[in-house]
Structure formats: structure tokens, C-alpha cells
């Protein structure tokens, strides 16, 4: 009888499918599931991108597109936000990158529960189908804003208050079921299936980011889940969790005693960690991109890991900074402003360490590195504007203005997307075995990077001026100069340009998949395990007959005395070598 | 190389944009200069960090870009440097947080001499109620709301008899007089927002919220709803007119008292 030292070494659960359907549809291979997750997320993300283009058209040219009524506009706003945050970013970073990278980077053959992993994807797909179906129900999708605040989310003054909101809440609940199945898998796999020698403090930052983000998700999503269930009950069988006695359409509704603010607490108890569910994987991934392409170990690895853990922990006690002007007990403001600004310290450490990794590096400005630098710039911007909104009294004039839109798009839209692009260019040769076109990659970077700054920098200033968000049109507003309209036109042109530039990206990926030159198995000279697989792309089971053994941390770049400027984690130490340890 | 130059240009461009753009805070019309000051302190601290970090980023990329034969330094940790960076970051945070918390304490502490006015939101319009000579707003409940009683005052509550009802979207406030604005919603969340006053707070159905401020200059200022409240959110406008005290009193005297209404008359049995 064989004994196994780790779960990951046990190849028995690896059922090798024989048919095309078994390999690519009902697949239990984490890599195929990752691709399924990614393609679905990007597909639904494109819907959200088109919706944002339509919103921008209305803001720049009010009334030009006749089908964008106020109802339609608010439906676009809502669906754009929800899709981007949940169904694109969360699904892509955890379901996509998490699935692909965890087993490969820790030296496992697959997730520990491959069947549950497969179910996770199919349930996620169901949540996407339910969400998309809401475009076709009577009254259309909900237009309650992505925060879905009651009472308006379920009263008739809001578009989609009938079917739309039910579909949205159902889709969210289904998504959370899917996430939980995937998330339990990721956490268990990281804890139980690391190969020999892969101690926690030898894991690449990518895995640390994904691991901690998944734990956050497992703790935070239940709050959204119960909020969705409670609102569904309020909406369908007349409970009053969130519904006080109110008037709607001229008549008193049959509710009393509920608290709209309770919903906001539940929503943001999920919603703030959600920011870090997106940000932490991006932090982790970008650390590895910077380190690899600067040929230098990530500066202060131990601090970087602890910063991820501390940020993750603190993210659970800052949620009410989204609610300074919500009418909650005003004394909460002191606590939440303090906890929020404290979180800036470990976050700033991370930024310093990224830049200090570049310092005295040997920086190869390849496309993934360009996106990593783009990330640092946009994240510095978005992080600093967070200090405005986190600091309770500074938030008062800025809350619910375009400043908020500018801030959160920079910090949790643009900067994670920069990392996503960088990561796709970085790992594409391993995933497909082909290399992309550099010129197209650079064009994609420059248009996207400069374009997004042209979109969001002016929004901060419109916010200082006081332009409120979620306005279908400004109409005649005395305090707004005519130049505000010009700003809207300029922003829209930049937004449409950036949107169109994504075609370059898709063209590059699709063309290179078929016609790109064959890629080297380790084109960047990276140390981490996923680059040391026997096959490129990695075969089912990842490692051939023998699991890799890990002898060193993930960042042995440019080690003095070494023959090359990187030493893979699988290379045993030389006779005189004492590898760096934590 | 190119990217280093572009980062520098973006920093210069951002600074130029700040000084050249026509968009900045509207001229203030209330006592909330402290909110502006806290914002401006935050702006300059963050602006300096933005410039310094990005210039350092650009310099690093430029100086250490790959050239033939170049090699990276091997330096896994530098605890002393990390400690210093943590310390100075924490100092920067305190510099921003302290004025913010002090201003917030003032923001939520209503002075004793403030007069009271209630702002009521209902999809998608504003109305207002003054407490009358007794200084107390009469009790209200959703169940009392009707065509004759849009404010939902309880006809049995004597404190409500002298309440002055301004059933239109224009509110006048006296100059230099602190005012506590009690906020109430009959249906969904709204937010009472006058950009020139800076102050802002949600109206929450089922409970009361408040802000306070002292108008510091006369003029007309728009009220914008700043919490999404349904399909006509963007049309939920109102107007605040800041008057000298005599003009304010004259304006207020034109509005009816709740005691004069049919509902109140029916409740007390008066003819």
C-alpha cells in the first residue's frame, strides 16, 4: 500500500477524461476550470463595459440616444457596477487566477476537491445566466444602484422593482454558493496540498494574496447572502427587516419597524472586505510581476506577507466608512475614521516595497512590467484619494459626488485591471504555449493607461466642485459652470477610446493563440514552480510522475555567485550555499 | 525608459491640471470652513506624497532599466528602512486624521442657540416645517399622511398646532443664525445636500437624522438630493434662500400653521 506525504501527491482522485466533453466541458482540471471562469467573467465584463459606454454617452450627449431613458440609465449604472465588482473582478481574480495558479504555484496536482471545483464553475455560470436573464424580464433589470439600498430597491419608484430586483438577489445568492465551493477549495488546497519544502513563508506573494482574499470572501459573503435573503423576504412575503412604515406611490405600504440602515451595515460588512477580495490577489500578483521582471527579490517579503494579513484583518473593522453620512450613530465616525486611516499604513508599506523592489533592480520593461508600473501609479492615486473619503469630516462634502466615482474606479477598477492585464501577458505563454505580439501589447498598455487617467483625474475635480453622482443629467444647475459639460464630453471620448482599445488586446490574444510563435517554457526566467512544469501548457496532473520539491523561497533573483540571474525554487542549494530563509 | 518619462509628465500634468482646471470647491456659504481646511490639509499631504512617490518610481525605472550587462542587487530585507518608513507614514496619517476628527466632533455637536427646521423628503420633492413659537416640532407618523395632512402630523399632539408648514421646495434661512436641520423621509433614502454649505446627511425613513450649520452669506443655493432615490433622483431639487432676519421672518409669516388645517380642526372638534 502506498502512503502519501501530502494530499497533493495522491493521484487517485485525478480522473483522466477520455472525451472532448469530459476534458473541456465537465472538466475537473483546475486549469480548464480557470479558463472557463475567466472566459465567462471576461464575457460578462464586456457587457458591463458596453453599459458604461452607454452611460457615458448619456452624460456627454444627454438625450442623443433616445433609448437611454432615466430608467434605462439607472439600470445600466446598476448592472455595470454589480457585474464589474462581483461577476468580473471577483470571479476572474479568484475563480480564474486562483484556480489556475494555486495548484501550480504550490506544487499540487490539482485542487483537493476537483469535483466541487467543477461544480463551483457551473453554479457561477448559473448565477451569470440568472443575472443576464434579468435584462429580459418584465420591467427589466433592477435600477437600484449596485448597493441595492432598500427601501427604494423594492419600491415602485425604482426601475426593475418587480422582477429585476428578485433576479439580482437570486443571482447574488447563487454566486455566493459558487464562491463558497471554490473558496473552501482554495483555502484547503493551500493549507493541505503544498508540495515538500513549500512552507507558508516560501509561497509566492500571488498565493498569499489569493489565499487571504479567499478567507475574506468566505467570511464576508455570508453577510451579503443573508442581506439578499432578508430583502427577498421583505419583497415577496411582506416581512419588514429593512422596511419601516413608508409611503409609496401615494399609499402607505404594509411594512413597519424595519431598518434601512441595518441593510447598509450588512452590505458594507461584505462590501468593504470585497474591495480587498479584489485588491489582495492583485497586490500579490503584481509583487511577483515586479520581482520577476526587475530580476530582484521582492523587497521585504516578510513585511509584504504580514501586510496582506493585517490589511485583510483590518478590512473587517472599517466597513462603516461607507456610511458616514448614512444617518448611523454619528459617534461611529470617530472609530471608523481611525481604523480606516490605520489601514493606510500597511498599504503604504506595500507601495514602498514595490518601488524599492525596482530600486537597484535590472528592470526589463516588457509588457507585463509596463502594466505593473501602471498599477503602481494608479494605485498610488487611488489609495491617496481614499484618505480623503476615509477621514470622516473630509468625506462629508465629497460623499456621493464624482470624487467617489473617481476614487473607487482608480483603486478597485483600474489598478486591479492593470494587474489583470499584466498577469495575462505574464502567464499567457505558460497557459497557451504561445507568445503574444509585443507591439500590440505595448499599444494596448499605452492607450489604456493614459486613457484611464484622462477619464478619472477630472472626475475628482468635478467632485471637489460638488457634482453629485448617479444623476441622469445635470439639467440647469446654477453652481455648475458650462465647462462641466465639456469635461463630460472629454471623459466620454476618453472612455470610448479606452473601451475600443480593448479590441487590440482581444485580437492579440486570439491571433497569438493560433499564430503566435511557440513560447519558451520559462520565457521570463522566473523562479516559481508554475514555470518549471514538464509540459507547456501543463498537462492534467501538472507534474508528470514526480511532484516537484522546493528548496528555497520564491525570490532568488540575481543571487551573488549564481550562474544565472534566477534560481528556480526546485533547485537544491549548492554545497556552500545558504538559501535565504524566514 | 519611455514609461519613466511618461510618469514624470503625468505628475507634472496632474499638478498643472490642479492649478489650471476651473473646478474647485464652490465659494463656501456656511460655517463649515473646518471641513474645507481638513480637506485642504489632506490634499496637500496626499499631493506631496503623490509627487514624491511617483518621481521616485520614475527615477528608479529610468536608472535601473535593463542594459547590457546590468545586474540587480540582492537585498532581501532592510528592517531599519521599513521601520523608518512605517514611522513617517504613521506621522502623516496623524496629521490628516486629527483635524478630521476635531471637525467631525463639531459637525455632530449642535450649539444650544440653534433654531430648528425640519426638511422632509418624499419622491421626488422637498418640503419644510418650522416648530413655531414653542420651538418643538409636533409628533408625526406615516399613518397620518394624507391629502389634507402631507406632513403626517398627529392631530392629537398639541405641540404640533403651531407648526408652520412650508409645502414647497423653497426654504428660507436667516443669516448668521445657527440652524439645526432635522431630516425626515416619508419613503426612501434621500440626502440633503447644498454644495455651498458643505454639510450633508441622509434622510432615513423610520428615523430622524440631522445636520447643523450657520449660513454666512445671503443668496440662493440649490438643494440636490445626494442619495439615490429612484428614477427621478436627478430631478429632486430644492432651493435654500439665505435672508437677513427681517426678510426671513416676513417670508415665514406667509405660511399656514398646522392648527389652521382641516385635519387639526376635525380632531379638536372646533368649527
Interface residues (C-beta under 8 A of the other chain):
Chain A: X70 X71 X74 X143 X144 X145 X149 X151 X152 X155 X157 X158 X159 X244 X245 X246 X247 X248 X252 X257 X258 X259 X260 X261 X294 X295 X296 X297 X299 X300 X301 X302 X303 X325 X326 X327 X330 X331 X333 X334 X337 X338 X341 X342 X344 X345 X348 X349 X351 X352 X353 X355 X356 X358 X359 X360 X361 X362 X363 X364 X365 X370 X373 X376 X377 X380 X381 X384 X385 X387 X388 X391 X392 X393 X394 X396 X397 X398 X399 X400 X401 X450 X453 X457 X458 X461 X462 X464 X465 X466 X468 X470 X471 X472 X473 X474 X475 X477 X478 X479 X481 X483 X484 X487 X555 X557 X558 X559 X560 X565 X580
Chain B: X1 X2 X3 X6 X7 X10 X14 X17 X18 X21 X22 X23 X24 X25 X26 X32 X34 X35 X36 X38 X39 X42 X43 X45 X46 X49 X50 X53 X54 X56 X57 X60 X61 X64 X65 X66 X70 X71 X72 X73 X74 X75 X76 X77 X78 X81 X82 X85 X86 X89 X90 X93 X96 X97 X100 X101 X103 X104 X105 X107 X108 X122 X123 X124 X141 X142 X143 X145 X183 X185 X186 X187 X188 X189 X191 X193 X195 X196 X198 X199 X200 X201 X202 X203 X204 X205 X206 X207 X209 X220 X221 X222 X224 X225 X226 X227 X228 X229 X230 X231 X232 X233 X234 X235
